Amino acid sequence: MADEKCNVVEFKVQGQICQGTLGESLLSALRRHGFEVPSLCFHEAVSSYGACRLCLVEVKKGRRSKLTTSCNYPVQEGLEVQLDTDEVVRHRRIVLQLLLAAAPAAKAVRDLAARYGIEETPFVPRPEEDCIQCGLCIRICEAVGVNALGFAGRGVSKHATTPYEETSAACVGCGACADVCPTGCVKVVDADGFRTIERWHLKVPLTLCKTCGRGFAPEVHLTRMAGQAKLEIAHLANCPKCRGRAFAAEFRLP
């Protein structure tokens, strides 16, 4: 308990005193206290590196102040934070214009740009593109321990993909990349007994639930999960919904 108290720090947001944990992401702390800060590339499951640049805030410690991305800036004792200063908004609008050019087909980008009164961009757009190159799909793939994805190309041709633009032998079709994608450009489709992730050139058969018969996960994914959990594959023979029902029935009160 004493150690936890030692790690608690106080900082100010718009003059309001807030508490955080030493070293935690400033963006996480701000959102926990109910402050709204836009972001597209932030996810609690992976480390942050400020790819989208939208979570800009102004921080001041002592006499020095600066603009910084809040997702990868640690909470510190005595920090003073301003959220929507004229300078912050000006930079954020420029970032949104760039993102609108990079991914004009992304609804999340268009909606956020509209909130700041931006409907057009002075930069040359990439037609039909809906990926902002935030790298969340790559980093979650690393966190899962698969490493099936990476960046290829440079400059405007940079994009997330599989090795040689072919089906990656490492991919287990778990769909974590689609779960964290902020623009929805990575899509997982389960149909006709197969899971398809078109962006990664993947099509794998689904394992059928032994209870309801519904296809719910690729066998290679279940085999990997069973190995990590040190379970027999038979323990994962039912879909999550049926497993949940069986668990509830087992512990149902009379």
C-alpha positions, 0 to 999 in steps of 0.5 A: 500500500505504501509503495502504491501511495509513493507512485501517485503524483499530482498534476494540473489540467486546465488548472484542475488538480488531478492524480495519476500513477508515476510514468503512466501515459498522460492520455490514459490519465486525462481520459480517466479524469473525463477529459476528451483528447482525440486520438486514432493510434492509441490502444492500451494493449500496446506501447504508444509512439504517437503515430497519428499526432492527434493527441497533442496537448501543451505541457508545462513544467517549471518555466518551460512549456511545449506541445507534445503527444500525450499518448507517449508522454508520462505523467509527472509530479507538478505537470501543468497541462492545457488541452485545446489552446490555439496552438494545439488546435492549429497543429491538430487541424494541420495533422487532420488535413494530412490524414485526410489526404493520406486516408480520404476513404476512412470514415473515422478520419472524415468525421474527426476532421469535420469536428474541426471544420475541415472538409477538404485538404490542400494536400494531394489525396491518395484515392480510395485509401482508408489506412492511416499507417498507424502501425497498430495492426503490426504492434498488436501482431507482435504483442500476440507473438506472431509477427506476421505483419510489417511495413513495406515501402517508403514515403507515400508508398509506405504500407502495412502488409505481409512479407512479399505481399503474400499469405504469411505462414505465421498468421493464425487468423486471430483477427486482433489486427482488425479489433484494434484498427482505428479506421476499419480498413482491416476486415475479418469475414467469417462465411461459408466455413472460412475466415478471410482477411483480404488485406493480408491475403488470408483465407483459412478454414474455420473450426466448427463448434461441437455444440452449435456447429458454428464456425468460430476460429481457425484451427491453427489459432486454437492449436496455438492457444491450447499450446500457450495455455497447456491445454488439450485442443479438446478443451477448445472444441466449443465456441466462446458462446457455448463455453459460456453457457456451459460454465453458467449452467455448471455454476447455476444456483438451485 
